[in-house]
Amino acid sequence: MNRTLKRALLLLPLLALVFALPCFASYTDTAGHWGENAINEWSEEGIVQGANGLFRPDDPITRAEMATVITRLLKLTTPAANTYLDLPAGAWYEQAVLCCVEAGIMQGDGGGIIRPGDNITRQEAIVMLGRAWGISQSTSSDLSKFTDGALTADWAKGYVKSFVDLGYIKGVGNDMLAPTGNINRASVVTILSNAIASYVQTSGEFSMSPGNQGIVLVCAKDVTLTGAAGGMVLIAQGAGSSMLTVKGIAGNMNVKADSLIVDVQSGMVLTLNFLGKGNTLICRSGATVSSVNGDHTSYEGVSGDNDIPADGSDTPTDPSVPNDGMSTPEIPVNPGLVDGSWSPIL
């Protein structure tokens, strides 16, 4: 049987589960589990889901499922062209995988293989999340606090070390990191809870809390940020082609959206990294943006709307050198036939 057709047929039973959205309170296998709170949190947000009353917290997760989680989390909508031999057209996971490809989160092995049905390892999952969130890779590769830290692949050490230092991952117990082991469903949502302090999915004003050291993840359009961010502010693709107004304080802000206007009306942003395309920065009088990186058009010292050229005819400050943030090496692959023992979609 054709290899691609075989994979497609193996996935057919899962199609019925993709659209089943049971209430998280109906899970019968999560009470008392160490990941219960994170499971409930991200089920309520609509990012993960179970089936038939079960969440199966200790089951592994596939690369396709990981792509689905990230696509839902960041509201990714723009897919790449499908050039992969093992990514069947019309499969329930096709668009999620291709959106992650377009965003630079997944790339395949360069030979037309992306392995959507393979279980994903802990280090692979961390690299995908690191790319998705624009996390800077650590220049240190010292993972000696873990007895098995040396097993971490060179291509993953920068992200893994950053996630450890940020407190996003803590290992699996007994001073072990298990970088090459399969990550399970409960661990994925626990990393989300560890990393994301605030998840902004609705337009309007949002007050940041300096006490929360995690990511303020903004996926909605036309959001006004007030207060102060304790950690990084990430503006995801879902906020693109709209206005982000800043009236608070943000230390490090990463903008992964395209065609977004960042209007800093008051307060300050210490470091602003544009990782998307076609963005605009407006820095009004009295506001401060200390460092700006990436492809953008900037208008500084603006005192009112009349100072902003509607047609872009005025000469803006020189855009900085583009930085797409996608220069990390691809996750190595280990192609192999799928054995059919996949878990249902998150």
N, C-alpha and C positions, 0 to 999 in steps of 0.2 A: 504494500500500500504506500502511496505517496506520503513522504514524511510530514509535509505541511498539512495534508488532508487528515492524517492520523491525529495530529495535535488538535486540529479543529474538532474532530469527532469526540475526542476525549473531553473537550471543554463544553460540549453541548448540554450535559446535565446541569452545569452551573448557571446557564442562562436564566433559569427560572428563579435563581436565588439572588441575582443582582438587584432586582427591583423589590425584593421583600424587605420592608423596613419595620421590623418589630420594635416595639417600645423596649428600651434598654432595661426597664424595670422587670421585664418578663424573663430575663435570662435566669436559667435555673442552675448554671454552673459557675457563677462568679461570686456568690456570697462568701465572704471571708477570704477570698483570693487576694494576694498581695497587690494585684493590679486593679482591684475592684473600682476604686475611685476614679482612676484614669479611664477605665473602660466606660463607666457611666458618663464621665465628662464628655468624651469624644463621640460617644454614641448619641448623646443629647445634641451635640453640635452637628450631627449628620455626617461625620467624617468616617466613622466605622459602623459596622452593623453585624449582627449575627443572623442566624436562620433557625427556624423551627424551635425557638426558645433557647437556643444555645449560642454562646459566643466562642467557645473552645479556646480559652485564653492561652493554653500551653501548646497549641498547634503551631507549626511553622507557617510562614507567609511566603508567597511566591513573588517573583520580580514584578509580575503583572499586577498583583494585589498591592504591592508597595507603590507602584506607579499610580494606581487608582487612589490610594490614600493621599499622596502628594498632590495629585490633580485636584481632588476635592478640597484639600486644605488651602491651596493657593488660588483656587478658582481659575485654573488654567483652561484656556479655550482655543488656543491656536495650535493645531497639529502640524507636524512635519509630513512630508510625503512618505508613504510607506514603501521603503526599498528593501525590506527585510524578508528573507526567505522563510522565516519561521514565525511571522506575524500575520495570521490569516485575516484577509479583508472581511470586515463585518463582525469580527469577534468582539465580545462584550468589553474586552480590555484594549482593543486596538487604539481607540482615540486617546485613552489615558496614557498609554505607552508613547504614542506619537507626540502628545503634548509635552511629555517629559523630555523627549528627544529634542523638540524645538526649543525648549527652555535650557538645554544643555545639561540636564540632570541625568539622562541616559543617552548612550551613544552606540551601543553595540560593540562588536569586536573588529569592525572594519571589513569583515568578510560577509556581511549580510546576515549575521546571526545576532539576536538580542535576547534569546532564552526567556521568554515571558513565563513559562511554566516551571522554571527551576526555582527551588527554594533559595531565598536570599540569605546570605550570611550577615552576621552582626557588622562586620567591617564594611561590607557592601552597602548595607542600609545606612550606616553613618555617613559614608561618602555621598550617597544620594541626598540625604537630608542636609549635609553641609553645603552641597551645591545649591540645593533648593533655597536655602536661607541666606546664601551669600556669606557663610562663615569663613573667616580667614584661617588658612591652615597654619598651624603652629610651626615655627622654625625649629622647634625641639622635637626629637623623636624618642625622648626618654619615657618609656612606659615600664620602667623597672619596678614600680610599686606593685605591679601585677606579676605573679609567678609565670604567667604565660604571655606577658606583654611582647616578648621577642617574636612571637608567632605572627604578629601583625605585619601585613605586607607593606613593603616600602611605599606603595602608591596610596596606602590608606593612613599611614602613621600621622601625617600632618593634621588630618581631620579628626582622627581618633584622639590624639593628644589635646586638640582644642576642645573637643566635647568633654573629655575628662576634666580639664582645667576649668571649664565653665560650669561643671556640675551637671551636665546633661546626661551623662552616663556614669555609673558607679561600679560596674562589673557585675558578676553573677554570684558573688559570695566566695568565701575561702581565698580571697586575694586573687581571684581569677577574672580575666577579661573575656575569654572565649571568643576572640575575634573571628575565627574561622568557623565557629559553630552557627547553625541556623538560628536566626532570631525568631522569637515567637510573637504571637499576636499581642499578648499583654505587654511585652517589652516595647513594642512599637509605640503603643499609646502612652506608656509611661515616659518614654523619651519626649513625646509631644508635651506632656504635662510638665516635665522638668524644664523644658526649654521655653515654652510659650507662657508668658505671664498674663497676657491679655490678647484676646482674639476678637478683632473688630470686624463684624460682618454687616453692619448697618450704617447708613449715612447719618451725618449729624455730628454733634460735638461729643468727643470722648476725652475724659480726664485721665491722664496717665498718673501712675503712682510711683514715686521714687523708691518705695520700699520693695517693689517687685523688680528683681534683678534679671529676669528673663526677657524674652523677645516680646515687644508689642507688635503683633502681626496684623496689619491693616489690609483687608481684602475688599473693602467696600469703596464705592465712589463718593466723592464730595464729603470728605471727613475733615473735621477741625480738631486738632490735637491741642489740648491744654494741659496744665500741670507739668510734671517732670517725669521723664523716663528713667528708671533705674538701670535698665539694660539697653539693648539695641532696639531701634525701631525699624521694622521691615515693611516696606510698601510693596505688596505683591502685585502680580500681573492683573488681578481682578480689579485693582483700583485705577487702571490705566484710562487715558482719555477723559480725565476729570480734573478737579481741583483738590489738592491737599493743602489745607491751611494750617500753619503752625503758629500757635500763640503760647507755646510752652517751651520747655527745655528738653533737648534730646542730645545725648552724648554722641552716639554713632547712629546714623540713619542710612540704610541701604534701600535704594529705589530700584526694584526689578521690573516695574511697570514701564510701558511705552506710552508716549504722548501724554504725559502727566504734567500738570502745572503745579509746582511746589511754591506756595505763596507764604513766605516767612514774614508774618505781620508784626510779631513781637517775640520776645524771648530770644533763644539762641539754639543753633545746631552746631556742635563742635566739628563733626566730620560728616560730610554728606557725600555718599558714593552713588553715582548714577550707573547702574548696571544694565539699564534698558536703553531704548532708543528714542530719539526725538523729544526728550523732556525739556522743560523750561523751568528755570529758577528765578523767582522774583524775591529780592531781599529788600524790604522796605526800610525807610529811615528809622533808626532806633533798634532794629533787629540785627542779629549777628549770625553769620555763617563763617566759621573760622577756616575750614578747609573743604574744598569741593573737588571731587575727582569724577572722571567719566564724561561721556558724551552728553552735552547739554548746551542750551542757550541761556545766558544769564543777564538779568537786568538788576543792577545794584543801585542802592540809594533812592529807590522809588518812594515818592511821598504820596502818591494818589494814583487812581486808575488812569488819569490823563497822561501820566508819564510812561505808560506802557503802550508801545505802538501796536495798534490793532492788526496791522498788516505786516509787521516785522520789518518795516522799511528802515527804521533807525538802526544804527550799528550797535549791536550788543557787545558786551565784553567777550573776549576771545574764548570760544568753547575749549575745554580742556581735552586732552588726548583721550580718544575712546578707550573704554576698558569694559569689555563684555563679561569679565569675571569667569570665563569658561575655559581657562587654559590648563585646568587640571587634567592629568592623564586619565584615560578611560579605565574603568574597572575591568581587569582581566576576566576573560570568560573561560568556561570549561564546557564546550558544547558536548551534548550527549542526548540520547533519546529520552523522551519523557516517559515515565513509567505509569502515568495515569493516576498516581496517588496524590492528587492536588486537593487542597482544602478549598471550600467555597469562598466566594468573594467576601472581603471585609465589608 
